[in-house]
Amino acid sequence: MCEANVYLLDEDGMPRLYLESVDKIIPEGDEIFLENIFYQRKQIKARIKEMALVEHKIILEKLIK
Amino acid sequence: MCEANVYLLDEDGMPRLYLESVDKIIPEGDEIFLENIFYQRKQIKARIKEMALVEHKIILEKLIK
């Protein structure tokens, strides 16, 4: 399976696991909707900073308003 | 390998293959930088509309300015 782990950068810029085995990623305005292969869903105000699919890694950065 | 094919929506909203076997995706402002496993690189003014990683599919939508 080719899902990826989604990490969120913390205040120190360190990636923290936010949701594992993510299949679907849908950005909508300033939010990102995530769904993993276990049908867990999360929604967060963030932007995609970087994706490295071969490493199964997606990095998100929180949007501060 | 867990790369994905990147499609760009055409004027009729139909997905057209833009770059195959993409590993790295880095959004920068209103541009997206792509690199595939063959080290081919492309850069486009677009936004990520939807990703379905288990299907190896990423859909981009061109930004019209």
Backbone of each chain as nested JSON, in Angstrom:
{
  "chains": [
    {"id": "A", "residues": [
      {"number": 1, "name": "MET", "atoms": {"N": [0.839, -1.189, 0.0], "CA": [0.0, 0.0, 0.0], "C": [0.88, 1.248, 0.0]}},
      {"number": 2, "name": "CYS", "atoms": {"N": [0.362, 2.292, -0.588], "CA": [1.197, 3.462, -0.793], "C": [0.701, 4.693, -0.061]}},
      {"number": 3, "name": "GLU", "atoms": {"N": [0.17, 4.485, 1.095], "CA": [-0.218, 5.609, 1.934], "C": [1.034, 6.279, 2.527]}},
      {"number": 4, "name": "ALA", "atoms": {"N": [0.84, 7.432, 3.155], "CA": [1.967, 8.178, 3.734], "C": [1.636, 8.614, 5.157]}},
      {"number": 5, "name": "ASN", "atoms": {"N": [2.663, 8.814, 5.951], "CA": [2.461, 9.362, 7.292], "C": [2.519, 10.88, 7.223]}},
      {"number": 6, "name": "VAL", "atoms": {"N": [1.563, 11.504, 7.884], "CA": [1.495, 12.965, 7.849], "C": [2.036, 13.516, 9.17]}},
      {"number": 7, "name": "TYR", "atoms": {"N": [2.995, 14.408, 9.053], "CA": [3.636, 15.035, 10.209], "C": [3.274, 16.511, 10.237]}},
      {"number": 8, "name": "LEU", "atoms": {"N": [3.182, 17.044, 11.438], "CA": [2.919, 18.462, 11.618], "C": [4.137, 19.068, 12.316]}},
      {"number": 9, "name": "LEU", "atoms": {"N": [4.626, 20.171, 11.781], "CA": [5.779, 20.817, 12.418], "C": [5.349, 21.47, 13.728]}},
      {"number": 10, "name": "ASP", "atoms": {"N": [6.083, 21.224, 14.804], "CA": [5.759, 21.875, 16.079], "C": [6.426, 23.251, 16.147]}},
      {"number": 11, "name": "GLU", "atoms": {"N": [6.303, 23.926, 17.308], "CA": [6.83, 25.3, 17.426], "C": [8.335, 25.368, 17.183]}},
      {"number": 12, "name": "ASP", "atoms": {"N": [9.024, 24.262, 17.433], "CA": [10.473, 24.237, 17.221], "C": [10.845, 23.756, 15.814]}},
      {"number": 13, "name": "GLY", "atoms": {"N": [9.825, 23.586, 14.945], "CA": [10.1, 23.142, 13.579], "C": [10.389, 21.655, 13.477]}},
      {"number": 14, "name": "MET", "atoms": {"N": [10.066, 20.902, 14.535], "CA": [10.284, 19.447, 14.509], "C": [9.005, 18.757, 14.034]}},
      {"number": 15, "name": "PRO", "atoms": {"N": [9.141, 17.78, 13.132], "CA": [7.954, 17.056, 12.663], "C": [7.423, 16.083, 13.719]}},
      {"number": 16, "name": "ARG", "atoms": {"N": [6.136, 16.204, 14.024], "CA": [5.46, 15.295, 14.956], "C": [4.383, 14.545, 14.18]}},
      {"number": 17, "name": "LEU", "atoms": {"N": [4.296, 13.241, 14.412], "CA": [3.306, 12.44, 13.686], "C": [1.908, 12.962, 13.987]}},
      {"number": 18, "name": "TYR", "atoms": {"N": [1.146, 13.243, 12.928], "CA": [-0.199, 13.787, 13.084], "C": [-1.247, 12.737, 12.71]}},
      {"number": 19, "name": "LEU", "atoms": {"N": [-1.018, 12.032, 11.609], "CA": [-1.928, 10.948, 11.211], "C": [-1.134, 9.976, 10.355]}},
      {"number": 20, "name": "GLU", "atoms": {"N": [-1.241, 8.689, 10.692], "CA": [-0.471, 7.692, 9.953], "C": [-1.293, 7.088, 8.821]}},
      {"number": 21, "name": "SER", "atoms": {"N": [-0.595, 6.523, 7.851], "CA": [-1.208, 5.743, 6.76], "C": [-2.31, 6.51, 6.032]}},
      {"number": 22, "name": "VAL", "atoms": {"N": [-1.988, 7.738, 5.67], "CA": [-2.975, 8.596, 5.027], "C": [-3.095, 8.246, 3.545]}},
      {"number": 23, "name": "ASP", "atoms": {"N": [-4.328, 8.132, 3.093], "CA": [-4.621, 7.855, 1.683], "C": [-5.05, 9.135, 0.974]}},
      {"number": 24, "name": "LYS", "atoms": {"N": [-6.082, 9.797, 1.494], "CA": [-6.656, 10.961, 0.807], "C": [-6.275, 12.268, 1.487]}},
      {"number": 25, "name": "ILE", "atoms": {"N": [-5.888, 13.22, 0.673], "CA": [-5.551, 14.57, 1.146], "C": [-6.274, 15.55, 0.242]}},
      {"number": 26, "name": "ILE", "atoms": {"N": [-7.142, 16.355, 0.835], "CA": [-7.905, 17.321, 0.045], "C": [-7.771, 18.696, 0.681]}},
      {"number": 27, "name": "PRO", "atoms": {"N": [-6.993, 19.601, 0.078], "CA": [-6.939, 20.976, 0.583], "C": [-8.205, 21.729, 0.179]}},
      {"number": 28, "name": "GLU", "atoms": {"N": [-8.774, 22.47, 1.12], "CA": [-9.982, 23.274, 0.872], "C": [-9.765, 24.618, 1.521]}},
      {"number": 29, "name": "GLY", "atoms": {"N": [-9.487, 25.65, 0.755], "CA": [-9.186, 26.951, 1.333], "C": [-7.94, 26.835, 2.201]}},
      {"number": 30, "name": "ASP", "atoms": {"N": [-8.04, 27.278, 3.471], "CA": [-6.86, 27.188, 4.341], "C": [-6.896, 25.937, 5.226]}},
      {"number": 31, "name": "GLU", "atoms": {"N": [-7.75, 24.981, 4.876], "CA": [-7.818, 23.74, 5.638], "C": [-7.38, 22.561, 4.781]}},
      {"number": 32, "name": "ILE", "atoms": {"N": [-6.944, 21.507, 5.456], "CA": [-6.607, 20.27, 4.761], "C": [-7.398, 19.143, 5.413]}},
      {"number": 33, "name": "PHE", "atoms": {"N": [-8.075, 18.397, 4.555], "CA": [-8.861, 17.265, 5.011], "C": [-8.055, 15.991, 4.73]}},
      {"number": 34, "name": "LEU", "atoms": {"N": [-7.9, 15.159, 5.76], "CA": [-7.109, 13.926, 5.624], "C": [-7.958, 12.712, 5.945]}},
      {"number": 35, "name": "GLU", "atoms": {"N": [-7.741, 11.64, 5.221], "CA": [-8.383, 10.365, 5.573], "C": [-7.366, 9.258, 5.398]}},
      {"number": 36, "name": "ASN", "atoms": {"N": [-7.256, 8.395, 6.403], "CA": [-6.281, 7.31, 6.266], "C": [-6.955, 5.992, 5.868]}},
      {"number": 37, "name": "ILE", "atoms": {"N": [-6.129, 4.95, 5.718], "CA": [-6.664, 3.678, 5.209], "C": [-7.547, 2.985, 6.244]}},
      {"number": 38, "name": "PHE", "atoms": {"N": [-7.549, 3.477, 7.494], "CA": [-8.445, 2.943, 8.525], "C": [-9.711, 3.796, 8.65]}},
      {"number": 39, "name": "TYR", "atoms": {"N": [-9.893, 4.702, 7.671], "CA": [-11.057, 5.601, 7.614], "C": [-11.094, 6.598, 8.769]}},
      {"number": 40, "name": "GLN", "atoms": {"N": [-9.957, 6.812, 9.421], "CA": [-9.865, 7.912, 10.39], "C": [-9.737, 9.203, 9.606]}},
      {"number": 41, "name": "ARG", "atoms": {"N": [-10.43, 10.241, 10.084], "CA": [-10.412, 11.523, 9.395], "C": [-9.944, 12.636, 10.315]}},
      {"number": 42, "name": "LYS", "atoms": {"N": [-9.176, 13.544, 9.753], "CA": [-8.768, 14.733, 10.497], "C": [-8.813, 15.919, 9.556]}},
      {"number": 43, "name": "GLN", "atoms": {"N": [-9.048, 17.082, 10.15], "CA": [-9.124, 18.311, 9.385], "C": [-8.302, 19.343, 10.143]}},
      {"number": 44, "name": "ILE", "atoms": {"N": [-7.476, 20.093, 9.453], "CA": [-6.577, 21.023, 10.146], "C": [-6.33, 22.256, 9.296]}},
      {"number": 45, "name": "LYS", "atoms": {"N": [-6.207, 23.4, 9.964], "CA": [-5.806, 24.63, 9.278], "C": [-4.302, 24.566, 9.095]}},
      {"number": 46, "name": "ALA", "atoms": {"N": [-3.869, 24.225, 7.919], "CA": [-2.439, 24.04, 7.669], "C": [-2.182, 24.117, 6.178]}},
      {"number": 47, "name": "ARG", "atoms": {"N": [-0.902, 24.127, 5.83], "CA": [-0.544, 24.039, 4.422], "C": [0.47, 22.908, 4.265]}},
      {"number": 48, "name": "ILE", "atoms": {"N": [0.506, 22.338, 3.062], "CA": [1.482, 21.293, 2.767], "C": [2.829, 21.968, 2.556]}},
      {"number": 49, "name": "LYS", "atoms": {"N": [3.806, 21.572, 3.345], "CA": [5.137, 22.161, 3.213], "C": [5.983, 21.328, 2.253]}},
      {"number": 50, "name": "GLU", "atoms": {"N": [5.851, 20.017, 2.332], "CA": [6.727, 19.141, 1.564], "C": [6.18, 17.728, 1.572]}},
      {"number": 51, "name": "MET", "atoms": {"N": [6.288, 17.045, 0.436], "CA": [5.906, 15.643, 0.391], "C": [7.033, 14.84, -0.237]}},
      {"number": 52, "name": "ALA", "atoms": {"N": [7.366, 13.712, 0.384], "CA": [8.357, 12.78, -0.163], "C": [7.686, 11.415, -0.153]}},
      {"number": 53, "name": "LEU", "atoms": {"N": [7.045, 11.094, -1.282], "CA": [6.17, 9.914, -1.307], "C": [6.94, 8.608, -1.192]}},
      {"number": 54, "name": "VAL", "atoms": {"N": [8.136, 8.552, -1.778], "CA": [8.919, 7.306, -1.7], "C": [9.286, 7.018, -0.24]}},
      {"number": 55, "name": "GLU", "atoms": {"N": [9.463, 8.078, 0.546], "CA": [9.71, 7.933, 1.997], "C": [8.401, 7.886, 2.79]}},
      {"number": 56, "name": "HIS", "atoms": {"N": [7.259, 7.946, 2.127], "CA": [5.936, 7.907, 2.793], "C": [5.785, 9.062, 3.775]}},
      {"number": 57, "name": "LYS", "atoms": {"N": [6.24, 10.222, 3.391], "CA": [6.295, 11.328, 4.351], "C": [5.662, 12.59, 3.781]}},
      {"number": 58, "name": "ILE", "atoms": {"N": [4.736, 13.151, 4.535], "CA": [4.116, 14.43, 4.18], "C": [4.257, 15.351, 5.381]}},
      {"number": 59, "name": "ILE", "atoms": {"N": [4.788, 16.545, 5.122], "CA": [4.999, 17.508, 6.206], "C": [4.002, 18.655, 6.066]}},
      {"number": 60, "name": "LEU", "atoms": {"N": [3.267, 18.911, 7.14], "CA": [2.337, 20.043, 7.169], "C": [2.867, 21.117, 8.113]}},
      {"number": 61, "name": "GLU", "atoms": {"N": [2.481, 22.341, 7.807], "CA": [2.839, 23.479, 8.641], "C": [1.538, 24.152, 9.046]}},
      {"number": 62, "name": "LYS", "atoms": {"N": [1.351, 24.356, 10.344], "CA": [0.122, 24.966, 10.847], "C": [-0.003, 26.403, 10.363]}},
      {"number": 63, "name": "LEU", "atoms": {"N": [-1.214, 26.819, 10.037], "CA": [-1.443, 28.221, 9.696], "C": [-1.826, 28.964, 10.963]}},
      {"number": 64, "name": "ILE", "atoms": {"N": [-1.096, 30.02, 11.253], "CA": [-1.401, 30.853, 12.426], "C": [-2.173, 32.068, 11.933]}},
      {"number": 65, "name": "LYS", "atoms": {"N": [-3.296, 32.348, 12.555], "CA": [-4.114, 33.496, 12.119], "C": [-4.274, 34.483, 13.268]}}
    ]},
    {"id": "B", "residues": [
      {"number": 1, "name": "MET", "atoms": {"N": [7.628, 0.754, -4.987], "CA": [7.848, 2.199, -4.814], "C": [6.5, 2.899, -4.706]}},
      {"number": 2, "name": "CYS", "atoms": {"N": [6.496, 3.999, -4.005], "CA": [5.223, 4.626, -3.694], "C": [5.063, 6.011, -4.288]}},
      {"number": 3, "name": "GLU", "atoms": {"N": [5.581, 6.186, -5.438], "CA": [5.394, 7.446, -6.146], "C": [3.959, 7.529, -6.676]}},
      {"number": 4, "name": "ALA", "atoms": {"N": [3.588, 8.709, -7.176], "CA": [2.229, 8.916, -7.687], "C": [2.277, 9.616, -9.039]}},
      {"number": 5, "name": "ASN", "atoms": {"N": [1.259, 9.396, -9.828], "CA": [1.152, 10.123, -11.091], "C": [0.409, 11.431, -10.848]}},
      {"number": 6, "name": "VAL", "atoms": {"N": [0.945, 12.497, -11.423], "CA": [0.349, 13.81, -11.223], "C": [-0.425, 14.195, -12.481]}},
      {"number": 7, "name": "TYR", "atoms": {"N": [-1.678, 14.525, -12.294], "CA": [-2.571, 14.918, -13.385], "C": [-2.926, 16.387, -13.233]}},
      {"number": 8, "name": "LEU", "atoms": {"N": [-3.114, 17.022, -14.367], "CA": [-3.534, 18.425, -14.383], "C": [-4.91, 18.484, -15.039]}},
      {"number": 9, "name": "LEU", "atoms": {"N": [-5.843, 19.182, -14.408], "CA": [-7.185, 19.295, -14.996], "C": [-7.128, 20.21, -16.214]}},
      {"number": 10, "name": "ASP", "atoms": {"N": [-7.693, 19.776, -17.329], "CA": [-7.743, 20.639, -18.513], "C": [-8.971, 21.555, -18.444]}},
      {"number": 11, "name": "GLU", "atoms": {"N": [-9.201, 22.331, -19.509], "CA": [-10.297, 23.324, -19.507], "C": [-11.657, 22.669, -19.284]}},
      {"number": 12, "name": "ASP", "atoms": {"N": [-11.776, 21.397, -19.673], "CA": [-13.046, 20.694, -19.496], "C": [-13.127, 19.961, -18.161]}},
      {"number": 13, "name": "GLY", "atoms": {"N": [-12.113, 20.177, -17.301], "CA": [-12.125, 19.507, -16.001], "C": [-11.702, 18.049, -16.06]}},
      {"number": 14, "name": "MET", "atoms": {"N": [-11.09, 17.657, -17.194], "CA": [-10.622, 16.269, -17.335], "C": [-9.156, 16.179, -16.914]}},
      {"number": 15, "name": "PRO", "atoms": {"N": [-8.808, 15.159, -16.125], "CA": [-7.418, 15.008, -15.708], "C": [-6.527, 14.508, -16.846]}},
      {"number": 16, "name": "ARG", "atoms": {"N": [-5.435, 15.233, -17.099], "CA": [-4.443, 14.846, -18.118], "C": [-3.128, 14.583, -17.406]}},
      {"number": 17, "name": "LEU", "atoms": {"N": [-2.453, 13.498, -17.763], "CA": [-1.186, 13.162, -17.11], "C": [-0.185, 14.298, -17.312]}},
      {"number": 18, "name": "TYR", "atoms": {"N": [0.38, 14.781, -16.23], "CA": [1.327, 15.901, -16.288], "C": [2.753, 15.412, -16.003]}},
      {"number": 19, "name": "LEU", "atoms": {"N": [2.902, 14.551, -14.999], "CA": [4.216, 13.967, -14.7], "C": [3.984, 12.655, -13.973]}},
      {"number": 20, "name": "GLU", "atoms": {"N": [4.658, 11.604, -14.461], "CA": [4.446, 10.285, -13.857], "C": [5.476, 10.005, -12.766]}},
      {"number": 21, "name": "SER", "atoms": {"N": [5.146, 9.088, -11.897], "CA": [6.079, 8.564, -10.886], "C": [6.724, 9.658, -10.044]}},
      {"number": 22, "name": "VAL", "atoms": {"N": [5.9, 10.564, -9.559], "CA": [6.402, 11.7, -8.788], "C": [6.704, 11.274, -7.351]}},
      {"number": 23, "name": "ASP", "atoms": {"N": [7.865, 11.699, -6.889], "CA": [8.287, 11.423, -5.516], "C": [8.098, 12.669, -4.645]}},
      {"number": 24, "name": "LYS", "atoms": {"N": [8.695, 13.777, -5.061], "CA": [8.693, 14.985, -4.227], "C": [7.739, 16.05, -4.765]}},
      {"number": 25, "name": "ILE", "atoms": {"N": [6.979, 16.625, -3.869], "CA": [6.049, 17.712, -4.196], "C": [6.271, 18.812, -3.168]}},
      {"number": 26, "name": "ILE", "atoms": {"N": [6.655, 19.965, -3.634], "CA": [6.912, 21.082, -2.724], "C": [6.157, 22.315, -3.206]}},
      {"number": 27, "name": "PRO", "atoms": {"N": [5.067, 22.686, -2.534], "CA": [4.373, 23.935, -2.879], "C": [5.172, 25.132, -2.36]}},
      {"number": 28, "name": "GLU", "atoms": {"N": [5.311, 26.145, -3.2], "CA": [6.022, 27.379, -2.817], "C": [5.185, 28.537, -3.323]}},
      {"number": 29, "name": "GLY", "atoms": {"N": [4.491, 29.233, -2.44], "CA": [3.612, 30.301, -2.884], "C": [2.547, 29.727, -3.804]}},
      {"number": 30, "name": "ASP", "atoms": {"N": [2.392, 30.308, -5.014], "CA": [1.366, 29.789, -5.925], "C": [1.946, 28.796, -6.939]}},
      {"number": 31, "name": "GLU", "atoms": {"N": [3.151, 28.321, -6.676], "CA": [3.763, 27.335, -7.565], "C": [3.932, 26.004, -6.848]}},
      {"number": 32, "name": "ILE", "atoms": {"N": [4.0, 24.948, -7.649], "CA": [4.294, 23.619, -7.108], "C": [5.492, 23.064, -7.852]}},
      {"number": 33, "name": "PHE", "atoms": {"N": [6.461, 22.626, -7.079], "CA": [7.662, 22.035, -7.63], "C": [7.532, 20.518, -7.513]}},
      {"number": 34, "name": "LEU", "atoms": {"N": [7.751, 19.821, -8.639], "CA": [7.612, 18.359, -8.664], "C": [8.923, 17.706, -9.097]}},
      {"number": 35, "name": "GLU", "atoms": {"N": [9.244, 16.58, -8.503], "CA": [10.388, 15.79, -8.977], "C": [9.988, 14.331, -8.955]}},
      {"number": 36, "name": "ASN", "atoms": {"N": [10.265, 13.629, -10.064], "CA": [9.893, 12.215, -10.07], "C": [11.101, 11.316, -9.799]}},
      {"number": 37, "name": "ILE", "atoms": {"N": [10.854, 10.003, -9.796], "CA": [11.918, 9.065, -9.423], "C": [12.996, 8.976, -10.504]}},
      {"number": 38, "name": "PHE", "atoms": {"N": [12.74, 9.558, -11.687], "CA": [13.749, 9.611, -12.75], "C": [14.477, 10.964, -12.73]}},
      {"number": 39, "name": "TYR", "atoms": {"N": [14.267, 11.727, -11.666], "CA": [14.887, 13.048, -11.473], "C": [14.434, 14.071, -12.506]}},
      {"number": 40, "name": "GLN", "atoms": {"N": [13.308, 13.812, -13.162], "CA": [12.693, 14.842, -13.997], "C": [12.015, 15.842, -13.071]}},
      {"number": 41, "name": "ARG", "atoms": {"N": [12.152, 17.133, -13.416], "CA": [11.558, 18.164, -12.586], "C": [10.611, 19.042, -13.387]}},
      {"number": 42, "name": "LYS", "atoms": {"N": [9.542, 19.43, -12.754], "CA": [8.615, 20.374, -13.365], "C": [8.136, 21.342, -12.299]}},
      {"number": 43, "name": "GLN", "atoms": {"N": [7.786, 22.535, -12.754], "CA": [7.31, 23.571, -11.851], "C": [6.081, 24.19, -12.51]}},
      {"number": 44, "name": "ILE", "atoms": {"N": [5.027, 24.388, -11.77], "CA": [3.779, 24.874, -12.375], "C": [3.015, 25.752, -11.393]}},
      {"number": 45, "name": "LYS", "atoms": {"N": [2.359, 26.782, -11.946], "CA": [1.461, 27.611, -11.134], "C": [0.157, 26.848, -11.002]}},
      {"number": 46, "name": "ALA", "atoms": {"N": [-0.035, 26.209, -9.879], "CA": [-1.218, 25.367, -9.693], "C": [-1.435, 25.154, -8.204]}},
      {"number": 47, "name": "ARG", "atoms": {"N": [-2.578, 24.537, -7.902], "CA": [-2.817, 24.137, -6.517], "C": [-3.186, 22.652, -6.504]}},
      {"number": 48, "name": "ILE", "atoms": {"N": [-2.927, 22.012, -5.385], "CA": [-3.308, 20.607, -5.24], "C": [-4.808, 20.566, -4.982]}},
      {"number": 49, "name": "LYS", "atoms": {"N": [-5.511, 19.833, -5.837], "CA": [-6.959, 19.741, -5.683], "C": [-7.312, 18.526, -4.838]}},
      {"number": 50, "name": "GLU", "atoms": {"N": [-6.602, 17.43, -5.059], "CA": [-6.962, 16.176, -4.421], "C": [-5.824, 15.186, -4.56]}},
      {"number": 51, "name": "MET", "atoms": {"N": [-5.589, 14.411, -3.53], "CA": [-4.607, 13.332, -3.632], "C": [-5.228, 12.038, -3.132]}},
      {"number": 52, "name": "ALA", "atoms": {"N": [-5.016, 10.957, -3.882], "CA": [-5.463, 9.62, -3.476], "C": [-4.241, 8.724, -3.62]}},
      {"number": 53, "name": "LEU", "atoms": {"N": [-3.503, 8.596, -2.526], "CA": [-2.182, 7.956, -2.606], "C": [-2.268, 6.46, -2.894]}},
      {"number": 54, "name": "VAL", "atoms": {"N": [-3.283, 5.807, -2.349], "CA": [-3.409, 4.361, -2.585], "C": [-3.646, 4.095, -4.079]}},
      {"number": 55, "name": "GLU", "atoms": {"N": [-4.299, 5.053, -4.735], "CA": [-4.489, 4.968, -6.195], "C": [-3.326, 5.611, -6.961]}},
      {"number": 56, "name": "HIS", "atoms": {"N": [-2.318, 6.104, -6.252], "CA": [-1.143, 6.752, -6.882], "C": [-1.563, 7.953, -7.721]}},
      {"number": 57, "name": "LYS", "atoms": {"N": [-2.49, 8.725, -7.229], "CA": [-3.074, 9.776, -8.049], "C": [-3.069, 11.112, -7.336]}},
      {"number": 58, "name": "ILE", "atoms": {"N": [-2.526, 12.128, -7.996], "CA": [-2.549, 13.498, -7.478], "C": [-3.127, 14.386, -8.568]}},
      {"number": 59, "name": "ILE", "atoms": {"N": [-4.137, 15.162, -8.212], "CA": [-4.791, 16.039, -9.175], "C": [-4.424, 17.487, -8.876]}},
      {"number": 60, "name": "LEU", "atoms": {"N": [-3.914, 18.167, -9.899], "CA": [-3.608, 19.596, -9.777], "C": [-4.601, 20.406, -10.599]}},
      {"number": 61, "name": "GLU", "atoms": {"N": [-4.793, 21.632, -10.161], "CA": [-5.664, 22.574, -10.856], "C": [-4.824, 23.805, -11.149]}},
      {"number": 62, "name": "LYS", "atoms": {"N": [-4.776, 24.21, -12.424], "CA": [-3.982, 25.367, -12.824], "C": [-4.52, 26.637, -12.192]}},
      {"number": 63, "name": "LEU", "atoms": {"N": [-3.631, 27.523, -11.782], "CA": [-4.057, 28.823, -11.27], "C": [-4.097, 29.808, -12.427]}},
      {"number": 64, "name": "ILE", "atoms": {"N": [-5.244, 30.425, -12.616], "CA": [-5.403, 31.43, -13.668], "C": [-5.237, 32.803, -13.025]}},
      {"number": 65, "name": "LYS", "atoms": {"N": [-4.379, 33.616, -13.608], "CA": [-4.144, 34.951, -13.022], "C": [-4.488, 36.024, -14.028]}}
    ]}
  ]
}
